[in-house]
Amino acid sequence: MADSPLAGQPAPASMRANLPRLVTAYYAQVPDPEAAAQRVAFGTSGHRGSAFNAAFNEWHVLAISQAIAQYRAQQGIDGPLFLGIDTHALSEPAAASAIEVLAANGVELMLAAGDEYTPTPAISHAILVYNRGRTAGLADGIVITPSHNPPEDGGFKYNPPNGGPADTDVTKWIENRANELIKAGLQGVKRMPYSQALRAPTTHRHDYLTHYVADLASMVDMDAIRAAGVRMGADPLGGAGVHYWARIAEQYKLNLTVVNEEVDATFQFMPLDWDGRIRMDPSSGHAMRNLIGLKDRFDVAFGCDTDHDRHGIVTRSGGLMQPNHYLAVMIDYLFRHRPNWSAQAAIGKTLVSSSMIDRVAARLGRPLQEVPVGFKWFVNGLMDGSLGFVGEESAGASFLRRDGTVWTTDKDGLAPALLSAEITAVMDRDPGELYKELTQAFGNPAYDRVEAPATPEQKARLSKLTPQQVTSTELAGEKIEQVLTNAPANGAAIGGIKVVAANGWFAARPSGTESIYKIYVESFKGEDHLQRIVTEAQAIVDKALAT
């Protein structure tokens, strides 16, 4: 799909979200349980939608919160629930709705001290720290965020006691129960007034910011960064980590400048993304244009999305790094500079991430686990230390503490961002320069993601393709070596197909939210070869869908 002519430009005043109208819609609109687009639907990152479309409204949040309270009771989860929000306009009203229900259900709530915004990794970190060594009274959490989505969206994520994204069996139970409650007109939803909920004996305050920042030295070599005097720039993109960066700089005495501390739920300070919409995506060169323009002021700079679970790295040598490139650099560095990690600790990647990772893993002599899209597939490996590093092509990653124990089981944008400074300090080269060295050893892959229209029926067929339906024997002049519909690491269905040749591959998956399918493509033989793969991939998929 072509970029908008407005991509990378300042958002015009006419695009400013009408926040009073948005919040009014949150409270006033009632979802129709018979309309698919208005039902509770947990994707890979929780339930998301806009109040304007009756897709994220008070009824959704009340029903989801009651469903979570009932799920906790059913599973015997009776420890505290850590709850945090990002800076989207719908997050605060949604938090108020959730608190009213959870308090009425007697849930021990841990709310942020000073009503501070709370990044997703700070919630995961808090759950894991609390649960360490416990077998009963376990904690879980909720993050109210639509991630990097536009200003008019809201989102609601549940993290069970393992601290990571809830698995499908959990979210399906919560989703079904929430929709039952909506269909019943919210009968069965317990609720108390907000002011009373805040005063309830089960409602407590937790200083997420202090606890998370104080523990960061267990992840990143702050002494090396400080000693090298690495000049860092951080752009929170108006997100939940907005006050974390200054505290990090103060606590560890780092040369770190926060380039924009503005919090504005319209996000008018953001350059427009590829489609002319406001989106806080740190992997987008359009959305990160402001920080890219400041790259020469710093040795390395970084931004994070609104809930700070994704990272974007800007280097002096090459500007904004593609997420796949930085994943490869982190892997190559970490497994050489973390002597306390297990010698058997593996590398985890999603099947649409770059094959550069495979080549780096092979040189390191580390096992590689390739899983379907979704961070939930990494949770168990991070918990037991069998995965040292995990990452996905959309700039989500996490890795172990320096001592080889678990840090977070959800994506963490802050730790990979700070790791870029450690890498720069220790290697005396920025991550962009180090990626160029990797390409000299392994080749320089071209990577792209393209989208094509698809009907609901075609999307359903694509998600259920079998290898036998791919009748081609070659991909862009090379013999097809593998046709995958299940992930190599765990045999789980990938919800699409991946076709692999010696120097290129593609994967095709239906979108969970739009009438399109996505094709991820990579070639180690240059841009022309990449475009051949794109063309042939579309033909292979179209033929398979027609079979």
N, C-alpha and C positions, 0 to 999 in steps of 0.2 A: 504494500500500500504506500502511495507517495506521501512524502512529508508535506505538511501544511506550509504555505508561504510565511506563516506567522511563527513557525518553529524557531525557538531561541530568542524570540523578541519579547520585550516587556509586555505584560498583560494589559490590554486597554481597560480603561475604567468601566466600559460597558460590560466586561466579563466579571466584574466583582460579584461574588455570591451574595445574595440577599439573605443575610444570616437571620434576621428576625422572622422572615417568611419561612426559612428552613426549619427553625426551631418550632414555630407554630405548626408546621406540617408534621413534625415529629409527634406532637401531642394531639393534633386534631385528626389526622388521617388514620383510618382503621383498615388494616389489610383484609382483603377478601381471601378467605382460606381456599376458595375454589380456583383462584387465579395463581398459576404456577409461579409467576414472577413476584408474587407478594407473599409466598410461603417462606418459612424459615428453611434455609438451605445452606448447610455447611460445606464449603469447598475445601481446598487444601489449606486455607488460612481463615477458617471461621465463617460466620455469616456476615455478608456485606451488602450494602445497598444504599440508596438515597431515600430520605424521607419524602422528597417530592414525588417519588414513584410508588409510594406506599410499600417500599421494600426494606426500610429500616426505620421503624416507628416504635413508639412506646410499647404497643402491644407485643411486638417482637421481643423486646428486651425483657419485659415482665414475664413473658412465657418462657423464654430461654433461661432466665434466672431461676424460675421455679423448677424447670426441668433439671437444671444443674443441682439445685438443692435436693431434689428427689433422687437423682443419680448418686449423689454423695451418700445419702442415707442408705440406699440400696447396696452400695459397695463398701459401707462401713468406713468411709472417709470422714473423720471427725476432728481433724486438726484444723489449723487456721487456713483461711482462703486469702491469698495475697492478691489484691486487686489494684490495677493501675490503668491510667488513661494516657492517650496522646493529646495533641493540640487541635485536632479536628473539632469543628463547631458542635457536632452531635455527640462528642465523647462525654462532655460534662453532664448534659441531661440524661444520657444513657446510664452514666455511672450513678446518678441520683436514683433512677428507676431501679437499677440492679440492687443498690444498697437497701432500698425500701423492702424489696422482696427477700433478699438474703438475710437481713436482720430479723424480719418477721419469722423466718424459718429457723432462727437460732444459730445461724452460721457465725463462727468466730471470724470476723473480718479484720484484715490488716490493710488500712488505708494509708496513703502516703502522708508523711509528716508535712505540715504546711500546705497540704493539697498540691504538692509538687507533681509535675508530669512525670511519668514513669516509663522508661524504655522496656520493650519486650524482654531483652536479656536480663534486666534487673529483676523482673518477676521470676524468670526461670532460675536465676542465681539464688534468689531468696528461698524459693521452694526447695532447691537441692541442699542449701546450707541448713535449713531447718530440718529436713528429713534425714540428714546424715546420721547414721547409727541408729535410727529409729525403725521399729517394726510395727508400731501402732501409733495412733494419733497423727497420721500423716497429713501434710499440707498439700494444697493444690492452688490453682490460680486462674485469674481471668485478666485478659488484656483487652481494653476497649479501644480498638483502632481499626481503620480500614487500610493500614499500611500506607503506601505511597499514593493511594487513590485521590481523585480530585476533591476539592473542599466540601462539596455537597454530600459526600458519602460518609457513612458510619460503618463500624465493624465491631465484631464481638468474638473473641477467641477464648477457648477453654484449654488450660494446661493441667492434666492430671498429676498425681504425685511424682511421676518420673520427670516432671519439669518441662517436657517437650510438647509439641503439638499433639492434641488428642488423636488417637487412631480412629479409623473409620467406624469400627464397631461402637466406639464411645460417641462419636459425633452423630451417628445415625440414630442411636437411642435418644440423645438429647433433641435432635431435630424432630423426630417423630412425636415425642412427648410434647414439645413446644407447639407443634402444629395441632395436636389434639386439644391443647389448652386454648389456643386461639379459636378453633372451631367451636369450642364450648363457651365462647364469650368470656374467657378468662376465669370461669368458675373453677375453683381449686387453686387459684393463685393467692398465696398469703402475702399481705402487704401492710406496712405501717407508715405513718407520716415520716417524711425525710428527717425533720428535726428530731423526732423521737428515735429514729434509727441511728442517728449520729450519737445520741446519748445512751444508747443501749449498752448494757454491761459486756456484750459480746463484740462491740466495735472498738477497735484499737488503732493506734497510729504506729507506723513503721518507717524508719528513716532509710528508704531504699538508696537514696543518693550516697549517703555516707558509707553504708555497708558495701555497696558495689564498688565505689571508688577506692576504698581502703584495701580491697582485695585484688585490685588490678595488677599489683606488683607480682602476684602469683602467676600471672599470665604473660606479662611483657617485661622485658629487662629495662626498667625505668632508669636504673643507674647508667646503663650504656647510652641511653638517649640523652640524659642530662650531661654526662661527661663529654659527649661529642658535640653538644650545643646545637643539636638538630633544630632548625627553624621550621615550625609546623603551623599550618593554617587549618582551622576547622570551621566548616559551615554546617550547622545543625539543620539547615533547610526549614527553619521554623518548627522543628520537631521536638519530641519528648526529651531529648538529651540536651536541650538548650542550656541548662544550668550545670550539666555534668562536666563540660569541657573546661570551664574556668576553674572548677574545683580540682579537676585532674591536674591542671597546670600549677595551681597553688600548692597542692599536697605534695607533688613530686618535683616541684621547682623546675618546670620545663619551659622551654622557649616556645610557647604555644599561644597563638592569637586566634580568638574567636572572631571571624570576619563579619558575622551578622548574628546578633542576639535577638532580632525582632521575632515576636510571636504575634501573629495576626491570622485569625482563622479563615480569612479570605485568601491568604497566601499570595497577595498581589505582588509581592517582591520577587516571585519566582518567574524566570523566563518560561515561555510556553514550551510544552513538550512537542514531540514529532507531529502530533495530530492537531496542534493548536489549542490544546487544553492544558490547564494547570495540573501538574502531577509532580510529586516530590520524589522523583526516581534518581538516585545517585549514580546509576549506571548509564543515564541518558546524557549525551553530550549537549543536548539542547537545554535540559533542565539544570545542568551543572555549569552553564555558560559563565555565570558570574565568578565562580571559583576558578574556572579554567583561565579566565582573564587575569587572575592574580598569581598565577603559578610561578612567575619569576621572583616573587617576593619571598618564596619559601623553598626549603630543600625538598619538602614533600607536603602535600595538603590533602584533605579528605572531607567528604560529606557523608551524611547518613540520611536515610528516609525518615518518615514522620515518627515511626515507633522505634527507630534506630536498630533495626535488625538486618539492615543491608548497608553495604559500604560502597563508596566510590573513591578511588585513589587517583590523585592528580600529581604528576611528576614534572619536574623542570625539564627533563629530557624528552618527554613525549606527550605531555598533557594528560587527559583522562585515559586511564587504562581500561581496556575491555575487561569485563569481569573474569572471563576465562584466562586471560593473561596473568592477572594477579593471583588467581587460584594456583596456577602452576608455580609462580614465584614463591608464594607462601609455602607450598608443599616442599619445594626444593630446599628452602631455607630451614624450615622447622625440623625436618627429619635429619638435618645435619647439625642443628644447634640445640637440640633438646636431649641431652645425654641420659636423663632420668626417665625418658619414655621407654616403654617396653620395646625390646628388639623385634617383637612380633606385631606391634601396633600397625594397623593397616590404614589405607587411604580410602575414603568413601567419596563417591561422586554420583551425581544423577546421570542417567544415560544420554542426556542431551548436552552434557558438558564436554569440553574439548578433549580430543584424543592426545593432545599435548600432555595431559595429566597421565595418561597411560604410559607414555614414553619416559616421563620423569620418574614415575613409580618404578618402572623396570630398571632404570639406572640406579635408583636408590636400593633396589632389591626388596622393596616393600610390596606386600599383597595389595591388590586393588579390588574394592567392592563396588560394583556398578548396580544402582538401584533405580526404581521408577522415580518420576518426578514427585517431590514431596519430602519435606524435611523429617517427617515422622519416621521414615525408614532408617534414620541414623541414630535414633534415640538410644536404643539398647546398646549399640556399640560404643557410644560416648559414655554411657553410664558405667560400663564395665572396663573401659580403657582399651578395648580391642580395636577401636578406631581412634587414631591419633588426630586426624584432621578430616573434616567433611566439608563439602562445598557443592554449590549448584550454580549453573550458568547465569542465574538472575541476581548474582552478587550476594548470596546468602552463604554464610560459613560459620563454623565454630571449630575449636580445637581444645586440646587438653591443657590443664595447668602445666607449669614448668616441671612439676614433680610427677606428672603422668596421671593425675586424677582428674575427675570430671569438673568442668567449669560451668557450662550451660549445656542443656540439651535442646535448646531452641537457637535460632540464628542470632548472632551477635554482631552488630555493625561496629561497635566501639573498639573491641579487642583487635580485629583485623586492621582497623584504621591505625591504631597505635603501633601495631606490629610493623606497619610500613616505615615508621620512624626507627624502630629497633633495627630493621633490616638495613636502612640507610646508614645508621650509626655503625653497625658491626661490619658491614660489607664495604663501606665507603663508596657506595654506588646506590642510586635510587632504584626502586623496583622496575621502572621502565628500562633502565640500562641492563638490569639482570635478566629481564625477559628477552632482550635482544641476544644475550649470550645463550639462552636456551634455544633460540631459533637457529643459532649457528651450529648447535649440536644436533638438533632434531628436525630442522626444517621450520619454515614459517607458514603456519596454516592460515587459510582464509576461512572465515566463519560468518554465517548469516542466519537470520530467521525470517522466513516469509510467511504470508498468510493468504489463504484462498477461501472463497465462499463455500459454504456447505449447509445443506438442509439438516434439520434434526435427524431425519432418517439416515442421511449420509454419515453424520457424526456418529450415530449409533453403530453403523456398519464398520466405520473406521476403528472404533474402539474394540471391535470383536474380530478383526482380521486374523487370519491364520497364515503361517509361512507359505502354505501351499497355494494361497491366492496370489502370491507374487511369482509370476511365471518368467520374468526377465532373468537372464543369466549374467548380464553385465551391467555395470554402473559406470557411465562416462568412460568407456573403453577398458575397464578393468573387471576381472572376474568377481562376481559377488561371492564373498566368503561366508557371510552370515545373514540370516533373516531372523530377527528377534521379535517376538511378541511377549516374551517374559524376560524379566531382568536377570542377568547372569548371576548376581550375588545371592538372590533369595528365591528366584523362580516366580516372583509376583508378577501379575499381569501389568503391562506398561500402559494399557489403555490406548494402544496404537501399534506402530510398527517401526523397527529400526533395521536399515539395510546397510551392510558394511562391506567395503572393498579395501584393498591394500592401502590406498592413499586418500580415501574419502568415504564419507558415510552421510546418510540422512536419516532423520526420525520424523515421523508424522503423528500428530496427536490432535484430537478435536478440542476446541476451546470449551471450557466449562461454562462460560458466560456469554459468548457471542456466537453468531451464526457463521463461524469460520472454522477451518482447521489450520494448524501451524506446522510448518516444515522447518526443522533445524538442519543445517547443512554445514559440512566442513570438508575442506580439501587441503592436502599438503602439496598440491601441484599448481597452486596459483589461482588467480581470480577467474580466468577463462574456464579452467577445469571446474571451479565452484559453480559457475553459471550453467555448465553442462549438467552437473548433478541436480541443480534446481529444476531445470527443464525436465530431465528424465524422472526425477522424483515425483513431480506433479503428474506426469504421464503414468507412472507405475501406480500411484495412489488412485488416480481417476479410473484406471483399468480395473484395479482391484475392487473399487467401490461399485463398479458397474457389473461385476461378476455375480 
